[in-house]
Amino acid sequence: MGHRDYEKGKAVAKEHVHGVFESIADGYDAANDRISLGMHRLWKRALCDAALKPCTNAKRAGLILDVCCGTGDITAMLVEKNPDVLVCGLDFSAHMLDVARERTKGLPNVMLVEGNAMQLPFDDDTFDSAVISFGLRNTPDYDQVVSEMVRVIRPGGVVACLDASVPESAVIQPFYQFYYKNVMTLFGGGISHRKEYDWLYESTQEFLRKDELVRLFEDCGLISACARPFMFGAAALHTGVKPLFSVPLASAVADAVKNAARAQDDAVDA
C-alpha cells in the first residue's frame, strides 16, 4: 500500500469512527453500564487514581488531559476525586462534547475542546498526566496518539490508557467471545444501534494485546510501562511514566559515569 492509499485509509477510518460516536452519544453511558454490568466505573476510578498521582504533591494546581473524553465521565470523575486539579477534555465528536458540557456545566475547573487525538493542539510538556478511556482502539494510529500524549505531558508525568482487551485464558475466551459478539452488541446498541456496537466489538478484536500495548508505550519513550487486567482480561489499564531526562541525555549521563569509573580504574592500575 502506497503512502497516499495509507493516508486515505486513515481518513476513511476516522470518518467512520466519527459517525459511530456521533450516532451513539446520547445513550453511550447507559450502554457502558449494561455492557460491563457497571464494572467500568471501578476501572475508571483506577484510571483516575493513576492520573492523579503526579498531582498529589504538586505545589500548583495539577493539569490533566482527557483524550477522547467522549461524554466527559472521566473528566468529571477526575475533578470529583481531586477538586484542585484542572482538567481539559478533548474529543472530535461535537455530539459527545455536547453531552460532556451538560455533565460538567457546574465544574469551573473543566475545559472542553474539539480536536484530533493524533494532532493535539497543545504545547510540549503542558500537562501533568494524559489519559484515554476506551478510545485508543478506535483511532487510526495508536502509535501517533500515544506519542502525542507523551509529548504534551511534563517529565515525570503519567500516560494512562483504559481500554477493552481480549482475555488470554483459553478457558475464558469462548465465554468472552459469545458475550461480546452476541450479548454485548445487543445490550449496548439495542435494535437501532446494533450495527455500531458490532463495529466496536470488531475494533476490540483487532486491538493490540496487553503485552503489545506495553511495548508500544515503551517504544513511545515511556518507562515503568505495565498493564493491569480487569474482569478476566476483558479490559486493561496501561500506564507509563515520561522520563525526567530524555533518552539521549540519560545515555550521556550513563556514558559519563562509565568513563569516569574507567578513568579511575586506569589511575589505580598506573
GIJOLIN-V429749 format. One record per helix or strand of 2 or more residues. SS is the DSSP state (a for helix, b for strand). FROM is the first residue (numbers start at 0). TO is the last residue. If there is no record, write none. Layout:
# GIJOLIN-V429749
SS,FROM,TO + SS,FROM,TO
This chain:
# GIJOLIN-V429749
a,2,23 + a,27,35 + a,39,54 + b,62,66 + a,72,80 + b,85,90 + a,93,103 + b,109,113 + b,126,132 + a,135,137 + a,141,151 + b,152,163 + a,169,188 + a,193,205 + a,209,218 + b,221,229 + a,230,232 + b,234,241 + a,246,268
